[in-house]
């Protein structure tokens, strides 16, 4: 998460944490070179059933994002999903790049899939030409692609469709595209991406964790399942997010050996060594500075001493679409002309903006005593209400939907609460 300007610290009690699929890379050329790219996230994008098949949007399986097209009820191998090619864009005698990702769950064996062009020749006779084909094993997203397919001379009434060679197996399709010759939306180059590289940027970092969080919570973010499915169970959930966080904080060790005619040198590094901050080293330094026993001098209130001014605020959360509350503790001697660091104090499940006040964690007393002794600088402390939901105002159970509302606070605090605090 990229914090806004200013200083922010997070104090958390019981905070919830959040193959053979092949790989898939981003578009390798200008978007104008891609004539269509059907992702099936919200609509069928001009695709329809061919023959007796049924075509519908599905979230049961997807290659990228959360949706794909499901093709069911097939009574013949040529039944499938089809789209008419626009005659103003696709011309006979010209070459184009076509591709699609296909998936099936038939455990009985490998299925042979085809990306096919139906067209009428110069005599008006129906013709069928295979653009790309491949054997597809069960539960493995597989590419059908051809970066240079020549549409036959004289072809008219062109229809692009996906079929199987001889079976009637139900299947899914995702990321179907047509582009300028040589432009690949699917990965035909053989690029391989590391497990955890959710956005296929070539690195595993916090941007991958952020993308996966957004996918699991509040937005239809594009993620790549081949590298986001950390435990290879074909489901993207909080377990994958937890494993990804562990990999980011504790990068795998990479050992390289260089041999010359006189010496052999072995160098051991971590993936994070080339980054500005090594999370493992940083957390080790934090751990070394911790104390297990807080002295009573810090937790006991001193008679006659002021512990700042507590205010209740209301700010609008664009994430939940409603007003939310927070408590703000201004330090003793607070002045609007002075700048202060800000500490955001989060709570545990079923908590709210009042849960971490002095009745429980004594945060207010600790901050006041440490500032008075010179062991801490005066600071503004914000006690947050983490539950962020469009449909509910409070947590009702420990389940997936309620957990999503806590995860959504990542965006509420960064995009709504922090800007409010800074502007006020």
Secondary structure, DSSP 4 states (H G I P E B T S, - for coil): ----SS-EEEE-SSPPP---S------SS-GGGEEEEE--SSS-TT-EEETT-EEEEESSS-SBSS-EEEEE--SSTT-EEEEEPPTTT--TT-EEEEEEEEEE--TTS-EEEEEEEEEE-TTS-EEEEEEEEEEE-TT--EEEEEEEEEPPTT-EEEEEEEEESS----EEEEEEEEEETT--SS--S-----TT-TT-SSS-SHHHHHHHHHHHTTS----BHHHH-TTSSS--SHHHHHHHHHHHHSPPEEEEEEE-SS-EEEEEEEGGGGSSS-HHHHHHHHHHT--SS--HHHHSPPTT----EEEEEEEEETTTTEEEEEEEEEPTT--TTS--EEEEEP--TT--TTTTSTTTT-HHHHHHHHHHTTSS--EEEEE------SS-SS--SSSHHHHHHHHTHHHHIIIIIHHHHHH-
